[in-house]
Amino acid sequence: MTKQENGGDNGSGGNAAATATSNLQQMIAASLGMASQNAVLAQQQANILHQAVTTLGIEQMYAGSPSSNNFDKTLEQLQKVMDMSQSSGNGGEG
C-alpha cells in the first residue's frame, strides 16, 4: 500500500471515519442537551403562567361579585395571556 492509499501526507492516518463519527456523536449530544433545556424552559414558563392565572382568579374571588365589569375584563385579559402562551408554545405560529 502506498502513502496515497493510506491517507497520504495529510496527517489523517486513516482516521477520517472515526473523526466523522465522533463529530456526529458530539453534535447529537449537544442537540439533546439543548432539547432538554428547551423542555425545562417551556415547563417553567407554563408554571409561571398557571401561577399568574391562579393569582388573578383568587384576586377576583376577593374583589366581589363575579358579575361585575372588573371580572369580565380580567377574563378577557386572561384569555389574551393564554392565547399568547399557546402561540409562543408552538413556535409563534397561531
C-alpha positions in Angstrom: 0.0 0.0 0.0 1.3 3.4 -0.9 1.2 6.6 1.1 -1.5 7.9 -1.2 -3.8 4.9 -0.5 -3.2 5.1 3.3 -4.3 8.7 3.5 -1.2 10.4 2.1 0.7 13.0 4.0 -2.3 14.9 5.3 -1.8 13.5 8.8 -5.1 11.8 9.0 -3.6 8.4 9.3 -6.9 6.8 8.1 -8.9 8.3 11.0 -11.4 10.2 8.9 -14.3 7.8 9.6 -13.6 7.8 13.3 -13.4 11.6 13.4 -16.6 11.9 11.5 -18.4 9.5 13.8 -17.0 11.4 16.8 -18.2 14.7 15.5 -21.7 13.3 14.8 -21.9 11.9 18.3 -20.9 15.2 19.8 -23.5 17.1 17.7 -26.2 14.6 18.7 -25.2 15.0 22.4 -25.3 18.8 22.1 -28.7 18.7 20.3 -30.2 16.5 23.0 -28.9 18.8 25.7 -30.5 21.8 24.0 -33.7 20.0 23.6 -33.8 19.2 27.3 -33.1 22.8 28.2 -35.9 23.9 25.9 -38.3 21.5 27.5 -37.4 22.7 31.0 -37.8 26.3 29.9 -41.2 25.6 28.5 -42.3 23.9 31.7 -41.1 26.8 33.8 -43.0 29.3 31.6 -46.1 27.1 31.9 -45.8 27.1 35.7 -45.4 30.9 35.8 -48.5 31.3 33.6 -50.5 28.9 35.8 -49.4 30.8 38.9 -50.4 34.1 37.4 -53.8 32.8 36.4 -54.4 31.4 39.8 -53.4 34.6 41.5 -55.7 36.7 39.3 -58.6 34.2 39.9 -58.1 34.5 43.7 -58.0 38.3 43.5 -61.3 38.2 41.7 -62.8 36.0 44.3 -61.8 38.5 47.0 -62.8 41.5 44.8 -66.5 40.9 44.9 -69.3 39.8 42.6 -68.4 37.6 39.6 -71.0 39.5 37.6 -69.0 42.8 38.0 -67.4 44.5 35.0 -64.0 44.0 36.6 -64.4 40.2 36.4 -65.2 40.3 32.7 -62.2 42.5 32.0 -60.0 40.1 33.9 -61.4 37.1 32.0 -60.6 38.9 28.7 -57.0 39.6 29.9 -56.6 36.0 30.9 -57.8 34.8 27.5 -55.2 37.1 25.8 -52.4 35.7 28.1 -53.5 32.1 27.3 -53.6 32.9 23.6 -50.1 34.4 23.7 -48.8 31.5 25.7 -50.2 29.0 23.2 -48.9 30.8 20.2 -45.4 31.1 21.7 -45.5 27.4 22.7 -45.8 26.3 19.1 -43.0 28.4 17.7 -45.0 31.6 17.4 -47.5 30.2 14.9 -51.1 30.8 15.6 
